[in-house]
């Protein structure tokens, strides 16, 4: 080879070293003062703690295990840069927004840009231990959840473990299953109750058995994309906020919804959409089917079947109507100013109906049709309201209340069981409001404490006994009829 050829070769090698990206580095931390806002540093570009021309991850790799850490930096908008050697994607093991006194708010990638291929077992998360300031950390790059091989399942985690209210994790790009004959599970976890959100579409992609979503731990996560994943949605802890019409896919195409310890909270778009009735999809719950209607109204028009063994809890303002007979087992609990309406005699299954909450009208049982309920009812330490707004209501079971009981007899309310009404915390044992339907006690009823029957309706006492304990009073301001049972 001629000398000039050696010179040309040396120049070519130097150019490649100066401008071509490294194939892979190692776990690395984004520099406080990066040369340029490109993930794939090249040549003299000094963006990562591992040195110039290096970066964590590997081009188009589905098995990379590197962790990229972000703390504080003057360069917070980071491109998954398109180059001649990387037209589509970058493999990475995990992304960590770590502990630092003054965290920067990073934005990684764009929704229409190159993808990040998250390796099996990979995580994207904000660490616990931040103590000074919070920041919104955003990953907008499309994410592909890549299993270890085309025949194995995959598991991935998005987490916000920060205790700061200002620390928020947002996933803005699509989240797609990688290619496998098995299924993929995405777990949303962490203790943060801030507005953690996946706004990108979650879809099965190439996962033959679909993508499943699990909400774990005590924090809150919101799904606001037009999702199409078909795996099981498991609500195991904290709150999962359904914040789009298709947050849980459609009623027809979505997978089962299973409760093992968490709460599903309705957002306005979900509550007002065509897929808010998930009753036919609720299966295999071992804890309460916990629904927070969050100020909105919803109806469950399909039966909650017997595979659900932990009962049902309705929380939040707004009304949840159970319009058919249900066969779930366990107690039915109403809390936090919630209203649960029965449209069928067996709407509440066979367990006890429990009122929780300490302020007047805190929890309400309503009727959406004429119903006769065999359940027992208890309001230990809670105010309780019976509102016969949508039809007559007959309570054949026993009722025990240790705080104020409010009755709204728009239609007739009948208590046919054994009832004990004991006022506490300044409340009245029995407070009958206005209503043309009236209230009829046909069973044995004991009232303790100041009680009032008022309004345009009436109180009909036709049971074996209605007694007022020593020190208690029963004041009748409306029409009263008393008759001895034959």
C-alpha positions as CSV (number, residue, x, y, z in Angstrom):
1,X,0.0,0.0,0.0
2,X,1.3,3.5,-0.8
3,X,1.9,6.0,1.8
4,X,-1.0,8.2,0.6
5,X,-3.3,5.2,1.1
6,X,-2.2,4.8,4.7
7,X,-2.9,8.5,5.2
8,X,-6.4,8.2,3.7
9,X,-7.1,5.2,5.9
10,X,-5.9,7.0,9.1
11,X,-8.2,10.0,8.2
12,X,-11.1,7.7,7.7
13,X,-10.6,5.9,11.0
14,X,-10.2,9.3,12.8
15,X,-13.4,10.5,11.2
16,X,-15.3,7.4,12.3
17,X,-14.0,7.8,15.9
18,X,-14.8,11.5,15.9
19,X,-18.3,11.4,14.5
20,X,-19.7,7.8,14.7
21,X,-21.7,6.9,17.8
22,X,-20.5,4.3,20.2
23,X,-22.3,1.0,19.9
24,X,-22.8,0.7,23.7
25,X,-21.3,2.1,26.8
26,X,-22.4,1.1,30.3
27,X,-24.8,2.4,33.0
28,X,-24.3,6.1,33.0
29,X,-25.6,9.4,34.4
30,X,-26.5,12.4,32.3
31,X,-24.0,15.2,32.8
32,X,-24.8,18.5,34.5
33,X,-23.5,20.4,31.5
34,X,-23.8,18.1,28.4
35,X,-22.2,19.1,25.1
36,X,-25.5,18.6,23.2
37,X,-29.0,17.3,23.9
38,X,-28.5,14.0,22.0
39,X,-28.7,10.7,23.9
40,X,-26.3,9.0,21.5
41,X,-23.2,11.1,22.1
42,X,-20.6,10.8,19.3
43,X,-16.9,11.8,19.0
44,X,-16.1,14.6,21.5
45,X,-19.7,15.0,22.6
46,X,-19.5,14.7,26.4
47,X,-23.1,14.0,27.6
48,X,-22.7,11.1,29.9
49,X,-20.6,10.3,33.0
50,X,-18.8,7.5,31.1
51,X,-17.0,10.0,28.9
52,X,-17.0,11.6,25.5
53,X,-18.6,9.6,22.7
54,X,-20.3,7.1,25.0
55,X,-23.9,6.5,26.1
56,X,-25.9,3.9,27.9
57,X,-28.0,1.5,25.8
58,X,-27.5,-0.1,22.4
59,X,-28.8,0.6,19.0
60,X,-31.9,-1.5,18.1
61,X,-31.1,-4.0,20.9
62,X,-34.0,-5.7,22.7
63,X,-31.9,-7.2,25.5
64,X,-29.9,-4.2,26.7
65,X,-29.6,-3.9,30.5
66,X,-28.0,-0.5,31.0
67,X,-29.5,2.0,33.4
68,X,-29.6,5.7,32.4
69,X,-29.8,8.1,35.4
70,X,-30.9,11.7,35.3
71,X,-30.3,14.1,38.2
72,X,-29.8,17.8,37.5
73,X,-28.6,19.4,34.3
74,X,-28.5,22.5,32.1
75,X,-29.7,20.3,29.2
76,X,-33.0,18.8,30.0
77,X,-34.5,18.1,26.5
78,X,-33.0,15.0,25.2
79,X,-33.4,13.5,21.7
80,X,-33.3,9.9,20.9
81,X,-31.4,11.2,17.9
82,X,-31.9,9.9,14.4
83,X,-28.5,9.3,12.7
84,X,-27.3,7.3,9.7
85,X,-26.6,4.4,12.1
86,X,-29.8,4.7,14.1
87,X,-33.0,5.3,12.1
88,X,-35.5,3.9,14.5
89,X,-34.7,2.8,18.0
90,X,-32.4,2.5,21.1
91,X,-32.4,-0.4,23.5
92,X,-32.2,0.5,27.2
93,X,-32.6,-1.5,30.5
94,X,-34.0,1.2,32.8
95,X,-34.4,5.0,33.2
96,X,-34.0,6.4,36.7
97,X,-34.7,10.0,37.8
98,X,-32.6,9.9,40.9
99,X,-32.1,11.6,44.3
100,X,-30.7,15.1,44.1
101,X,-31.2,18.3,46.1
102,X,-32.6,20.2,43.1
103,X,-34.0,17.8,40.5
104,X,-34.3,19.0,36.9
105,X,-37.5,18.4,34.9
106,X,-36.4,16.3,31.9
107,X,-38.2,15.5,28.7
108,X,-36.8,12.5,26.9
109,X,-37.7,12.0,23.2
110,X,-40.7,13.0,21.2
111,X,-44.0,11.2,20.5
112,X,-43.2,11.0,16.8
113,X,-39.5,10.3,17.2
114,X,-37.3,7.3,17.7
115,X,-38.4,4.5,20.1
116,X,-36.9,3.3,23.3
117,X,-36.8,-0.5,23.5
118,X,-37.2,-1.3,27.2
119,X,-35.5,-4.6,28.0
120,X,-37.2,-7.4,30.0
121,X,-37.5,-6.4,33.7
122,X,-36.9,-2.8,32.8
123,X,-38.1,0.2,34.9
124,X,-38.8,3.8,34.4
125,X,-39.1,5.7,37.6
126,X,-38.5,8.5,40.1
127,X,-36.5,7.3,43.1
128,X,-37.5,7.8,46.7
129,X,-35.6,10.1,49.0
130,X,-36.0,13.5,47.2
131,X,-36.4,16.1,49.9
132,X,-36.0,19.6,48.5
133,X,-37.9,20.3,45.2
134,X,-40.0,18.3,42.9
135,X,-40.1,18.1,39.1
136,X,-42.2,16.7,36.3
137,X,-40.2,14.0,34.6
138,X,-41.5,13.2,31.1
139,X,-40.7,10.3,28.7
140,X,-42.3,11.1,25.3
141,X,-40.4,8.7,23.2
142,X,-42.5,5.7,22.0
143,X,-41.8,2.7,24.3
144,X,-41.6,-0.9,23.2
145,X,-41.7,-3.5,26.0
146,X,-39.3,-6.1,24.7
147,X,-39.2,-9.6,26.2
148,X,-36.0,-11.5,26.4
149,X,-37.0,-13.7,23.5
150,X,-39.9,-14.2,21.0
151,X,-41.2,-17.1,23.2
152,X,-41.0,-15.7,26.7
153,X,-43.2,-13.3,28.7
154,X,-42.1,-9.9,29.8
155,X,-42.5,-7.7,32.9
156,X,-41.9,-4.0,33.2
157,X,-42.5,-1.3,35.8
158,X,-43.2,2.4,35.8
159,X,-42.8,3.9,39.3
160,X,-42.9,7.1,41.3
161,X,-41.6,6.5,44.7
162,X,-41.0,10.1,45.6
163,X,-42.6,11.6,48.6
164,X,-42.7,15.1,47.1
165,X,-46.0,16.4,45.8
166,X,-44.2,18.2,42.9
167,X,-42.5,15.0,41.6
168,X,-44.6,13.7,38.7
169,X,-43.9,11.0,36.2
170,X,-45.5,11.3,32.8
171,X,-45.3,8.8,29.9
172,X,-46.4,10.6,26.8
173,X,-45.5,8.2,24.0
174,X,-47.1,5.0,23.0
175,X,-46.5,1.9,25.1
176,X,-46.4,-1.2,22.9
177,X,-45.8,-4.8,23.5
178,X,-42.8,-6.4,21.9
179,X,-42.9,-9.6,19.8
180,X,-43.6,-12.7,21.8
181,X,-45.9,-15.8,21.8
182,X,-46.6,-15.0,25.4
183,X,-48.0,-12.0,27.4
184,X,-46.5,-8.8,28.8
185,X,-47.3,-7.2,32.2
186,X,-46.8,-3.5,32.9
187,X,-46.9,-2.6,36.6
188,X,-47.6,0.9,37.8
189,X,-46.4,1.4,41.3
190,X,-44.9,3.8,43.9
191,X,-46.2,5.8,46.8
192,X,-46.8,9.1,45.1
193,X,-50.4,10.3,44.9
194,X,-49.6,13.1,42.4
195,X,-50.7,13.2,38.7
196,X,-48.6,10.3,37.4
197,X,-50.0,9.6,33.9
198,X,-49.7,7.5,30.8
199,X,-51.3,9.6,28.1
200,X,-49.9,7.5,25.2
201,X,-51.8,4.5,23.8
202,X,-51.1,1.2,25.5
203,X,-51.5,-1.6,23.0
204,X,-50.7,-5.3,22.6
205,X,-48.2,-4.7,19.7
206,X,-46.6,-8.1,18.9
207,X,-47.6,-9.8,22.2
208,X,-49.8,-12.7,21.2
209,X,-51.4,-13.0,24.7
210,X,-51.7,-9.3,25.1
211,X,-50.5,-6.6,27.5
212,X,-51.8,-6.6,31.0
213,X,-51.7,-3.6,33.4
214,X,-51.3,-3.9,37.2
215,X,-51.8,-1.0,39.5
216,X,-49.8,-1.8,42.7
217,X,-48.7,0.1,45.9
218,X,-50.4,3.0,47.5
219,X,-49.9,5.8,44.9
220,X,-52.1,7.1,42.1
221,X,-51.7,6.5,38.3
222,X,-53.9,7.9,35.5
223,X,-54.6,6.3,32.1
224,X,-55.7,8.9,29.6
225,X,-54.9,7.4,26.3
226,X,-57.1,5.7,23.8
227,X,-55.9,2.3,24.9
228,X,-56.4,-1.0,23.1
229,X,-54.6,-3.5,25.3
230,X,-56.6,-6.7,26.0
231,X,-54.9,-8.2,29.0
232,X,-56.3,-8.2,32.5
233,X,-56.3,-4.9,34.4
234,X,-55.5,-5.7,38.0
235,X,-56.1,-3.0,40.7
236,X,-54.0,-4.3,43.6
237,X,-53.3,-1.1,45.5
238,X,-53.7,2.7,45.6
239,X,-55.8,4.4,42.9
240,X,-56.1,3.8,39.1
241,X,-57.7,6.9,37.5
242,X,-59.6,6.1,34.3
243,X,-59.3,9.4,32.6
244,X,-60.3,8.7,29.0
245,X,-63.3,7.0,27.3
246,X,-61.0,4.1,26.4
247,X,-58.7,4.1,29.4
248,X,-59.5,0.4,30.0
249,X,-60.1,-0.3,26.3
250,X,-63.7,-0.8,25.1
251,X,-66.4,-2.8,26.9
252,X,-66.5,-5.3,24.0
253,X,-62.7,-5.7,23.5
254,X,-61.1,-5.1,26.9
255,X,-59.9,-7.8,29.2
256,X,-61.1,-8.6,32.7
257,X,-60.8,-6.1,35.5
258,X,-59.8,-7.6,38.8
259,X,-59.6,-6.0,42.3
260,X,-57.1,-7.3,44.8
261,X,-56.6,-4.2,47.0
262,X,-57.0,-0.9,45.1
263,X,-59.6,1.5,43.8
264,X,-60.8,2.4,40.3
265,X,-61.5,6.2,40.2
266,X,-63.7,7.6,37.4
267,X,-62.5,10.6,35.5
268,X,-65.0,12.9,33.7
269,X,-64.4,11.6,30.1
270,X,-64.5,7.9,31.3
271,X,-67.7,8.4,33.3
272,X,-69.4,10.1,30.4
273,X,-68.2,7.7,27.8
274,X,-69.6,4.5,26.3
275,X,-67.2,2.2,28.3
276,X,-67.9,3.3,31.9
277,X,-70.0,0.2,32.6
278,X,-67.3,-2.4,33.3
279,X,-69.6,-4.7,35.3
280,X,-69.4,-7.5,32.8
281,X,-65.6,-7.5,32.9
282,X,-65.2,-7.5,36.7
283,X,-63.9,-11.0,37.5
284,X,-61.9,-13.0,40.1
285,X,-61.7,-10.1,42.7
286,X,-60.4,-11.2,46.1
287,X,-60.8,-7.8,47.7
288,X,-63.6,-5.3,47.5
289,X,-64.7,-4.1,44.0
290,X,-63.7,-0.6,45.0
291,X,-65.3,2.2,42.8
292,X,-64.8,5.9,43.4
293,X,-67.2,7.7,41.0
294,X,-65.4,10.9,41.9
295,X,-68.5,13.2,41.6
296,X,-69.9,11.5,38.5
297,X,-72.7,9.0,38.0
298,X,-72.4,5.5,36.6
299,X,-74.5,2.4,36.1
300,X,-73.5,-1.3,36.3
301,X,-76.1,-3.0,34.1
302,X,-74.5,-6.5,34.1
303,X,-74.2,-8.9,37.0
304,X,-71.2,-8.9,39.2
305,X,-70.6,-12.6,39.3
306,X,-69.7,-15.0,42.1
307,X,-66.0,-15.1,41.2
308,X,-65.8,-11.8,43.0
309,X,-65.5,-12.7,46.7
310,X,-64.4,-9.5,48.5
311,X,-67.6,-7.5,48.4
312,X,-68.1,-4.0,46.9
313,X,-67.1,-0.5,48.1
314,X,-68.6,2.6,46.7
315,X,-66.7,5.9,47.6
316,X,-66.7,9.5,46.4
317,X,-69.6,11.7,45.6
318,X,-71.9,10.8,42.7
319,X,-74.1,7.8,42.3
320,X,-73.3,4.2,41.3
321,X,-76.5,2.3,40.3
322,X,-76.6,-1.5,40.4
323,X,-79.5,-2.2,38.1
324,X,-79.5,-6.0,38.1
325,X,-79.2,-9.0,40.6
326,X,-75.6,-9.5,41.7
327,X,-74.0,-12.7,43.0
328,X,-70.7,-11.3,44.4
329,X,-70.1,-12.2,48.0
330,X,-69.0,-10.1,50.9
331,X,-70.2,-6.9,52.4
332,X,-71.3,-3.8,50.5
333,X,-69.7,-0.6,51.8
334,X,-70.7,3.0,51.1
335,X,-68.2,5.8,52.2
336,X,-67.0,9.3,51.7
337,X,-70.3,10.9,50.7
338,X,-71.1,8.1,48.2
339,X,-74.5,7.1,47.0
340,X,-75.2,3.5,45.9
341,X,-78.6,2.9,44.2
342,X,-80.4,-0.4,44.0
343,X,-82.4,-1.2,40.9
344,X,-83.1,-4.8,41.8
345,X,-84.0,-6.7,45.0
346,X,-80.6,-8.6,44.9
347,X,-78.5,-5.6,43.7
348,X,-76.4,-5.7,46.9
349,X,-75.8,-9.5,46.9
350,X,-76.4,-11.2,50.2
351,X,-73.9,-9.5,52.5
352,X,-74.4,-6.7,55.0
353,X,-74.6,-3.1,53.7
354,X,-72.2,-0.9,55.7
355,X,-72.3,2.9,56.0
356,X,-69.0,4.6,56.6
357,X,-68.3,8.4,57.2
358,X,-68.8,10.8,60.0
359,X,-70.7,13.8,58.6
360,X,-74.4,14.2,57.9
361,X,-75.6,12.5,54.8
362,X,-72.1,11.0,54.4
363,X,-73.3,7.8,52.9
364,X,-76.6,7.0,51.0
365,X,-78.6,4.0,49.9
366,X,-81.0,5.0,47.1
367,X,-83.6,3.3,45.0
368,X,-83.7,3.5,41.2
369,X,-86.8,1.2,41.1
370,X,-89.2,-0.4,43.5
371,X,-87.0,-2.7,45.6
372,X,-87.3,-5.0,48.5
373,X,-83.9,-5.6,50.1
374,X,-83.2,-8.6,52.3
375,X,-79.7,-7.3,53.4
376,X,-78.9,-6.3,56.9
377,X,-77.7,-2.7,57.3
378,X,-75.3,-1.2,59.8
379,X,-74.1,2.3,60.3
380,X,-71.7,2.0,63.3
381,X,-70.0,5.4,63.8
382,X,-71.5,6.8,60.6
383,X,-74.4,8.9,59.4
384,X,-76.7,7.0,57.0
385,X,-79.3,8.2,54.5
386,X,-82.0,6.1,52.9
387,X,-83.4,7.9,49.8
388,X,-86.3,6.4,48.1
389,X,-86.0,8.7,45.1
390,X,-86.5,6.2,42.3
391,X,-89.1,3.9,43.7
392,X,-90.4,2.4,47.0
393,X,-87.8,0.9,49.3
394,X,-88.5,-2.0,51.7
395,X,-85.8,-3.1,54.1
396,X,-86.6,-6.7,55.2
397,X,-83.2,-7.1,56.9
398,X,-82.3,-5.7,60.3
399,X,-80.8,-2.2,60.7
400,X,-78.4,-0.9,63.4
401,X,-77.3,2.7,63.5
402,X,-75.2,4.4,66.1
403,X,-75.4,7.8,64.6
404,X,-78.0,9.9,62.8
405,X,-80.3,8.1,60.3
406,X,-81.8,10.3,57.6
407,X,-84.8,9.1,55.7
408,X,-86.0,10.8,52.4
409,X,-89.3,9.2,51.6
410,X,-90.0,10.6,48.1
411,X,-91.5,7.2,47.7
412,X,-92.5,5.0,50.6
413,X,-89.7,3.5,52.8
414,X,-90.6,0.5,54.9
415,X,-88.5,-1.0,57.7
416,X,-89.7,-4.6,58.3
417,X,-86.9,-6.0,60.3
418,X,-85.5,-5.4,63.8
419,X,-84.1,-1.9,64.1
420,X,-82.0,-0.1,66.6
421,X,-81.4,3.7,66.1
422,X,-79.0,5.2,68.6
423,X,-77.9,8.8,68.2
424,X,-74.3,9.9,68.8
425,X,-71.8,12.7,68.3
426,X,-74.7,15.3,68.4
427,X,-76.7,13.6,65.8
428,X,-80.4,12.6,65.9
429,X,-81.3,8.9,66.1
430,X,-83.9,9.3,63.4
431,X,-84.5,12.3,61.1
432,X,-87.4,11.9,58.6
433,X,-87.4,14.5,55.9
434,X,-90.2,15.7,53.6
435,X,-91.6,13.3,51.2
436,X,-95.1,12.1,50.1
437,X,-94.1,8.5,50.4
438,X,-93.8,8.4,54.1
439,X,-92.0,5.9,56.4
440,X,-93.5,2.7,57.8
441,X,-91.9,0.8,60.7
442,X,-93.5,-2.6,60.5
443,X,-90.9,-4.4,62.6
444,X,-89.6,-3.9,66.1
445,X,-87.8,-0.6,66.4
446,X,-85.9,1.1,69.2
447,X,-85.0,4.8,69.1
448,X,-82.5,6.3,71.5
449,X,-81.7,10.0,71.5
450,X,-83.5,13.1,70.0
451,X,-85.4,12.1,66.9
452,X,-87.6,14.1,64.6
453,X,-90.2,13.1,62.0
454,X,-90.9,16.2,59.9
455,X,-92.2,17.5,56.6
456,X,-95.1,16.8,54.3
457,X,-94.8,13.0,54.6
458,X,-95.9,10.8,57.4
459,X,-94.5,8.3,60.0
460,X,-96.6,5.1,60.2
461,X,-95.8,2.9,63.2
462,X,-97.5,-0.4,62.6
463,X,-95.0,-2.9,64.0
464,X,-95.0,-5.0,67.2
465,X,-93.2,-2.2,69.1
466,X,-91.5,1.2,68.7
467,X,-89.8,2.1,71.9
468,X,-87.9,5.3,73.0
469,X,-85.2,4.6,75.6
470,X,-84.9,6.6,78.8
471,X,-83.5,10.0,78.1
472,X,-84.5,9.9,74.4
473,X,-87.3,11.8,72.7
474,X,-89.3,11.3,69.6
475,X,-90.7,14.6,68.2
476,X,-93.3,14.3,65.5
477,X,-93.7,17.4,63.4
478,X,-95.5,15.7,60.5
479,X,-98.4,13.3,60.2
480,X,-98.2,10.2,62.4
481,X,-100.3,7.1,62.4
482,X,-99.8,4.4,65.0
483,X,-101.5,1.0,65.0
484,X,-100.9,-2.2,66.9
485,X,-100.0,-5.2,64.9
486,X,-102.6,-7.9,64.9
